[in-house]
């Protein structure tokens, strides 16, 4: 037993890193809202998406991580190197806008979650969360405070407990998971794009690639695999294990959020969620009056994890585009432009939070936006990952190529169908 525990501890320390954090950040407030909407509106009919997207999201995240580790540069820097500026600039601009909207939606949800707990002004709470997050990003390494914040995300395990506290038809559960029932209806397809967009999100591509580059900088003996192929076996194996576990954690939690809301809200006739209070009701079967507390801790914890990822991914992309110094390992004077983008994205999110929009609907639509802009980014990633001039001998394998292009094609088909039905 002691040897097994030692082995698990070794894996946790050595094999898990960017992929696990990326997976945890994927279940941000936008993800919680989107999965809750899916469960409330369509019951168990959306469960198949979690099984279906797991290999696709794992494949595309592995592609992004490999690009970072092999080249020693993030996605934007690689796009800048091989594509014309008219391809790069619109993608980075769309990415910046999408992430700012996502930050705004996450902050709004966190503000509303805190209001459920202690009352007070929702917008005021959102401002406080935004300022705290910004200061932490500038002055404290992300890896240091993520160790504390990730414990708050354990509140999401309450959705797992709900499933064992309410009546569930296991036959319907199996059918919803294994037999997709796609309807070419505008509402269904919009929710489908939102689910795909929050599961396979562009900011996760940029973040994981950039974190691989950060790890290279942190270790003087580590070099980009393009120049040091002898290090490949160890690091490509780590990326594979890290990504499979990180994305698996993300999708398991998402699966249970959909199932819990399907078994509670959908069954009770609540098919549209407009407020955080309504979403929290899904936890009442196991938490009772503490449902708001558990829900709020989950929203706040995942928000504090995700906002640095959103703002950081944006800053990496913009800084790499214009060849500015970048990195969360650098001090403020060493990367002023990089931290200026983080500040701009976070303050932009705070400002947008004062717009007269429903915070829970904003979370959902930010997922839809992510689904739309992910298509060109994924296509460009797959082109780069198959170029010897970029990847050398480490061009993606046939297996990863199939998964990556399948993910791109699925996302394109869902987005196209959504627009057609509109």
VMD Tcl script that draws the C-alpha trace (Angstrom):
set ca {
  {0.00 0.00 0.00}
  {2.79 2.40 0.93}
  {4.50 1.72 -2.39}
  {1.25 2.46 -4.28}
  {0.75 5.72 -2.40}
  {4.35 6.68 -3.13}
  {3.76 5.93 -6.81}
  {0.56 8.04 -6.88}
  {2.39 10.89 -5.17}
  {5.18 10.65 -7.75}
  {2.67 10.81 -10.61}
  {0.92 13.80 -9.05}
  {4.18 15.69 -8.65}
  {5.99 14.69 -11.84}
  {3.33 13.86 -14.40}
  {0.58 16.40 -13.66}
  {0.85 20.11 -14.37}
  {-0.49 22.32 -17.17}
  {-3.04 19.72 -18.28}
  {-4.55 19.28 -14.82}
  {-4.78 23.03 -14.18}
  {-6.23 23.53 -17.67}
  {-8.84 20.86 -16.96}
  {-9.78 22.45 -13.64}
  {-10.06 25.89 -15.27}
  {-12.36 24.41 -17.94}
  {-15.13 24.01 -15.34}
  {-15.28 27.76 -14.77}
  {-18.52 29.64 -13.93}
  {-19.29 29.78 -17.66}
  {-18.98 26.01 -17.82}
  {-21.13 25.48 -14.72}
  {-23.83 27.76 -16.16}
  {-23.75 26.11 -19.58}
  {-23.86 22.54 -18.25}
  {-26.67 23.56 -15.87}
  {-28.65 25.05 -18.76}
  {-28.10 21.88 -20.80}
  {-29.36 19.65 -17.99}
  {-32.32 21.88 -17.16}
  {-33.46 22.31 -20.77}
  {-32.83 18.88 -22.23}
  {-32.49 16.58 -19.23}
  {-30.22 13.59 -19.76}
  {-30.41 14.19 -23.53}
  {-27.14 16.17 -23.41}
  {-25.08 13.66 -21.42}
  {-23.69 12.10 -24.61}
  {-21.70 15.28 -25.28}
  {-19.35 14.60 -22.35}
  {-18.48 11.12 -23.57}
  {-18.24 12.32 -27.16}
  {-16.05 15.38 -26.51}
  {-13.57 13.70 -24.17}
  {-11.28 12.16 -26.82}
  {-11.70 15.23 -29.04}
  {-10.78 17.77 -26.37}
  {-7.93 15.56 -25.15}
  {-6.56 15.31 -28.69}
  {-6.69 19.04 -29.42}
  {-5.21 19.95 -26.00}
  {-2.36 17.50 -26.56}
  {-1.71 19.15 -29.92}
  {-1.48 22.59 -28.28}
  {0.80 21.29 -25.50}
  {3.09 19.57 -28.01}
  {3.37 22.72 -30.10}
  {4.52 24.63 -27.01}
  {6.97 21.98 -25.84}
  {8.44 21.15 -29.25}
  {8.92 24.72 -30.48}
  {9.55 26.50 -27.17}
  {6.98 29.12 -28.24}
  {3.28 29.69 -27.63}
  {0.55 29.38 -30.23}
  {0.47 33.06 -31.23}
  {4.24 33.15 -31.78}
  {4.03 30.08 -34.02}
  {1.09 31.53 -35.96}
  {3.08 34.75 -36.41}
  {6.04 32.78 -37.76}
  {4.23 30.94 -40.54}
  {1.00 32.79 -41.34}
  {0.51 36.30 -42.78}
  {-0.53 39.13 -40.47}
  {-4.03 39.26 -41.97}
  {-4.61 35.77 -40.55}
  {-3.00 36.44 -37.17}
  {-4.48 39.82 -36.22}
  {-8.22 39.00 -36.62}
  {-7.76 35.78 -34.64}
  {-5.98 37.54 -31.78}
  {-8.53 40.38 -31.77}
  {-11.46 37.91 -31.65}
  {-9.65 35.96 -28.93}
  {-9.10 39.14 -26.88}
  {-12.77 40.16 -27.16}
  {-14.08 36.65 -26.38}
  {-11.89 36.33 -23.29}
  {-12.86 39.78 -22.02}
  {-16.54 38.85 -22.33}
  {-15.81 35.54 -20.57}
  {-14.01 37.35 -17.73}
  {-16.96 39.74 -17.39}
  {-19.43 36.86 -17.23}
  {-17.33 34.96 -14.67}
  {-16.96 38.04 -12.46}
  {-20.70 38.73 -12.65}
  {-21.45 35.15 -11.59}
  {-18.98 35.35 -8.72}
  {-20.55 38.62 -7.58}
  {-24.02 37.09 -7.66}
  {-22.79 33.97 -5.85}
  {-21.34 36.07 -3.02}
  {-24.57 38.07 -2.84}
  {-26.42 34.79 -2.24}
  {-24.19 34.21 0.77}
  {-23.85 37.60 2.43}
  {-26.12 39.98 0.53}
  {-24.83 43.34 -0.65}
  {-24.33 44.77 -4.14}
  {-23.68 42.16 -6.84}
  {-21.63 44.59 -8.98}
  {-19.61 45.70 -5.97}
  {-18.65 42.11 -5.20}
  {-17.66 41.57 -8.85}
  {-15.35 44.60 -8.73}
  {-13.69 43.30 -5.57}
  {-13.14 39.86 -7.13}
  {-11.73 41.47 -10.28}
  {-9.27 43.67 -8.38}
  {-8.15 40.81 -6.11}
  {-7.62 38.52 -9.10}
  {-5.63 41.20 -10.92}
  {-3.34 41.87 -7.93}
  {-2.74 38.16 -7.40}
  {-1.78 37.71 -11.06}
  {0.71 40.56 -10.92}
  {2.31 39.95 -7.55}
  {1.93 36.23 -6.73}
  {2.90 33.32 -9.01}
  {-0.22 31.54 -10.23}
  {1.11 28.12 -9.21}
  {1.46 29.27 -5.60}
  {-2.09 30.44 -4.94}
  {-3.73 27.85 -7.18}
  {-2.79 25.27 -4.53}
  {-5.19 26.96 -2.14}
  {-7.92 27.93 -4.58}
  {-8.28 24.48 -6.09}
  {-9.67 23.23 -2.76}
  {-12.68 25.51 -3.26}
  {-13.43 23.74 -6.53}
  {-14.02 20.53 -4.56}
  {-17.45 22.03 -3.89}
  {-18.28 20.86 -7.43}
  {-18.14 17.27 -6.17}
  {-21.50 18.04 -4.54}
  {-23.04 17.49 -7.99}
  {-21.72 13.94 -7.87}
  {-23.40 13.41 -4.49}
  {-26.73 14.74 -5.83}
  {-26.92 11.87 -8.29}
  {-26.96 9.36 -5.42}
  {-29.56 11.31 -3.45}
  {-32.32 11.54 -6.05}
  {-34.20 9.03 -8.17}
  {-32.61 8.45 -11.55}
  {-33.80 6.18 -14.32}
  {-30.63 4.26 -15.15}
  {-32.12 3.23 -18.46}
  {-32.64 6.89 -19.44}
  {-29.17 7.70 -18.13}
  {-27.58 5.03 -20.34}
  {-29.60 6.15 -23.35}
  {-28.71 9.82 -22.83}
  {-25.02 8.95 -22.52}
  {-24.64 6.37 -25.29}
  {-27.34 7.32 -27.82}
  {-27.15 10.92 -29.08}
  {-30.56 12.39 -29.85}
  {-29.70 15.42 -31.97}
  {-32.55 17.62 -33.10}
  {-32.07 20.32 -35.72}
  {-33.77 22.89 -33.58}
  {-32.27 26.33 -33.02}
  {-32.42 26.12 -29.20}
  {-30.91 22.65 -29.12}
  {-28.09 23.56 -31.51}
  {-27.28 26.78 -29.63}
  {-26.96 24.84 -26.37}
  {-24.88 22.22 -28.20}
  {-22.45 24.89 -29.49}
  {-22.28 26.37 -25.98}
  {-21.47 22.95 -24.47}
  {-18.82 22.31 -27.12}
  {-17.49 25.86 -26.71}
  {-17.08 25.65 -22.95}
  {-15.57 22.15 -23.17}
  {-13.22 22.81 -26.11}
  {-12.31 26.46 -25.42}
  {-9.74 28.56 -27.31}
  {-8.26 30.06 -24.14}
  {-7.33 26.55 -23.00}
  {-5.33 25.97 -26.20}
  {-3.27 29.13 -25.72}
  {-2.89 28.58 -21.99}
  {-1.61 25.01 -22.09}
  {0.90 25.75 -24.87}
  {2.19 28.79 -22.97}
  {2.48 26.85 -19.72}
  {4.68 24.30 -21.46}
  {6.90 27.22 -22.50}
  {6.86 28.52 -18.90}
  {8.07 25.13 -17.67}
  {10.93 25.27 -20.17}
  {11.97 28.65 -18.80}
  {11.74 27.44 -15.21}
  {14.16 24.55 -15.81}
  {17.61 25.58 -17.12}
  {18.31 22.01 -18.28}
  {15.10 21.74 -20.30}
  {15.11 22.75 -23.96}
  {12.56 22.84 -26.75}
  {12.24 19.32 -28.18}
  {12.89 20.65 -31.68}
  {16.50 21.24 -30.55}
  {16.77 18.49 -27.90}
  {14.94 15.41 -29.24}
  {16.58 13.22 -26.58}
  {14.19 14.77 -24.00}
  {11.14 13.91 -26.07}
  {10.16 10.54 -24.64}
  {9.90 11.79 -21.07}
  {8.01 15.00 -21.82}
  {5.65 13.69 -24.48}
  {4.63 10.91 -22.09}
  {4.08 13.49 -19.32}
  {1.95 15.64 -21.64}
  {-0.16 12.62 -22.56}
  {-0.77 11.52 -18.94}
  {-1.30 15.10 -17.75}
  {-3.81 15.92 -20.48}
  {-5.80 12.70 -20.25}
  {-6.22 13.12 -16.48}
  {-6.88 16.87 -16.61}
  {-9.51 16.64 -19.34}
  {-11.00 13.55 -17.70}
  {-11.45 15.44 -14.42}
  {-13.09 18.30 -16.32}
  {-15.57 16.10 -18.20}
  {-16.51 13.92 -15.24}
  {-17.51 17.01 -13.23}
  {-19.37 18.43 -16.27}
  {-21.19 15.10 -16.73}
  {-22.47 15.20 -13.15}
  {-23.51 18.86 -13.38}
  {-25.69 18.03 -16.39}
  {-27.04 14.89 -14.69}
  {-27.75 16.62 -11.37}
  {-29.64 19.50 -12.98}
  {-31.51 17.06 -15.23}
  {-32.58 14.96 -12.23}
  {-33.69 17.96 -10.16}
  {-34.51 21.10 -12.15}
  {-35.64 19.47 -15.42}
  {-37.79 16.93 -13.59}
  {-39.36 19.79 -11.58}
  {-40.28 21.60 -14.80}
  {-37.55 24.26 -14.55}
  {-36.22 24.25 -18.11}
  {-34.57 27.67 -18.20}
  {-32.15 29.05 -15.63}
  {-32.01 32.83 -15.33}
  {-30.28 33.29 -11.97}
  {-27.58 31.73 -9.84}
  {-30.21 31.02 -7.18}
  {-32.13 28.82 -9.61}
  {-28.93 26.92 -10.53}
  {-28.12 26.42 -6.84}
  {-31.45 24.66 -6.35}
  {-29.99 21.60 -8.09}
  {-27.92 20.98 -4.96}
  {-30.85 21.18 -2.51}
  {-31.48 17.39 -2.38}
  {-28.16 16.86 -0.59}
  {-27.39 20.29 0.83}
  {-30.78 21.68 1.85}
  {-30.40 25.27 2.97}
  {-26.64 24.95 2.46}
  {-27.19 24.57 -1.31}
  {-26.43 28.27 -1.86}
  {-23.23 27.97 0.19}
  {-21.89 24.98 -1.72}
  {-22.90 26.42 -5.10}
  {-21.35 29.80 -4.25}
  {-18.06 28.23 -3.13}
  {-17.90 26.30 -6.40}
  {-18.58 29.40 -8.51}
  {-16.10 31.57 -6.58}
  {-13.39 28.88 -6.50}
  {-13.60 28.03 -10.20}
  {-13.84 31.73 -11.08}
  {-10.69 32.61 -9.16}
  {-8.95 29.71 -10.93}
  {-10.24 30.58 -14.39}
  {-9.87 34.37 -14.54}
  {-6.04 34.24 -14.36}
  {-6.13 31.58 -17.10}
  {-8.40 33.74 -19.28}
  {-6.44 36.94 -18.72}
  {-3.09 35.14 -18.86}
  {-3.90 33.32 -22.10}
  {-4.94 36.65 -23.63}
  {-1.72 38.32 -22.51}
  {0.43 35.47 -23.87}
  {-1.33 35.66 -27.24}
  {-1.04 39.45 -27.61}
  {2.53 39.62 -26.27}
  {3.69 36.84 -28.60}
  {1.98 38.56 -31.53}
  {4.00 41.74 -31.00}
  {7.13 39.97 -29.68}
  {6.92 41.56 -26.23}
  {8.54 39.95 -23.17}
  {6.01 37.68 -21.49}
  {5.55 35.18 -18.71}
  {3.92 34.90 -15.30}
  {7.36 33.99 -13.97}
  {8.60 37.52 -14.80}
  {8.33 40.50 -12.48}
  {6.21 43.49 -13.48}
  {9.15 45.70 -14.66}
  {10.43 42.84 -16.84}
  {7.19 42.37 -18.80}
  {5.23 45.61 -18.53}
  {3.28 45.12 -21.79}
  {2.36 41.55 -20.81}
  {0.92 42.65 -17.47}
  {-0.73 45.64 -19.15}
  {-2.77 43.21 -21.29}
  {-3.74 41.22 -18.19}
  {-4.82 44.48 -16.54}
  {-6.72 45.61 -19.64}
  {-8.57 42.30 -20.04}
  {-9.49 42.14 -16.34}
  {-10.58 45.79 -16.10}
  {-12.48 45.39 -19.37}
  {-14.30 42.46 -17.81}
  {-15.11 44.53 -14.72}
  {-16.46 47.36 -16.89}
  {-18.62 44.99 -18.97}
  {-20.08 43.64 -15.77}
  {-22.01 46.91 -15.38}
  {-23.82 46.37 -18.69}
  {-27.57 45.71 -18.27}
  {-27.40 41.98 -19.01}
  {-28.37 38.91 -17.03}
  {-25.21 37.44 -15.51}
  {-26.26 33.82 -16.00}
  {-27.24 34.40 -19.62}
  {-23.89 36.18 -20.16}
  {-22.10 33.04 -18.95}
  {-24.01 30.93 -21.45}
  {-23.41 33.26 -24.40}
  {-19.71 33.55 -23.64}
  {-19.58 29.77 -24.16}
  {-21.36 30.15 -27.50}
  {-18.82 32.81 -28.58}
  {-15.97 30.47 -27.60}
  {-17.52 27.74 -29.72}
  {-17.64 30.00 -32.77}
  {-14.08 31.38 -32.60}
  {-12.55 28.01 -31.75}
  {-13.06 26.72 -35.31}
  {-10.41 28.81 -37.15}
  {-7.98 28.54 -34.23}
  {-8.23 24.75 -34.18}
  {-7.77 24.53 -37.95}
  {-4.62 26.68 -37.77}
  {-3.27 24.58 -34.88}
  {-3.71 21.38 -36.86}
  {-1.95 22.87 -39.90}
  {1.00 23.95 -37.73}
  {1.20 20.62 -35.89}
  {1.62 18.80 -39.23}
  {4.38 21.07 -40.57}
  {7.94 19.77 -40.35}
  {9.22 23.34 -40.50}
  {7.43 23.94 -37.17}
  {7.55 20.56 -35.44}
  {10.58 18.88 -36.99}
  {10.44 15.13 -36.43}
  {7.63 15.63 -33.89}
  {4.79 16.33 -36.30}
  {1.58 14.94 -34.84}
  {0.92 11.22 -35.15}
  {-1.85 9.88 -37.31}
  {-3.95 9.22 -34.19}
  {-3.65 12.81 -32.95}
  {-4.22 14.15 -36.45}
  {-7.51 12.26 -36.71}
  {-8.65 13.42 -33.26}
  {-7.64 17.04 -33.88}
  {-9.31 17.34 -37.27}
  {-12.36 15.44 -36.00}
  {-12.72 17.97 -33.17}
  {-12.38 20.82 -35.68}
  {-14.93 19.29 -38.04}
  {-17.45 18.61 -35.27}
  {-17.19 22.16 -33.98}
  {-17.53 23.58 -37.50}
  {-20.62 21.43 -38.19}
  {-22.29 22.46 -34.92}
  {-21.61 26.18 -35.46}
  {-22.77 26.02 -39.11}
  {-25.98 24.19 -38.12}
  {-26.65 26.77 -35.41}
  {-26.32 29.68 -37.83}
  {-28.42 27.92 -40.48}
  {-31.28 27.30 -38.05}
  {-31.15 30.93 -36.94}
}
mol new
graphics top color blue
foreach p $ca { graphics top sphere $p radius 0.5 }
foreach p [lrange $ca 0 end-1] q [lrange $ca 1 end] { graphics top cylinder $p $q radius 0.2 }
display resetview
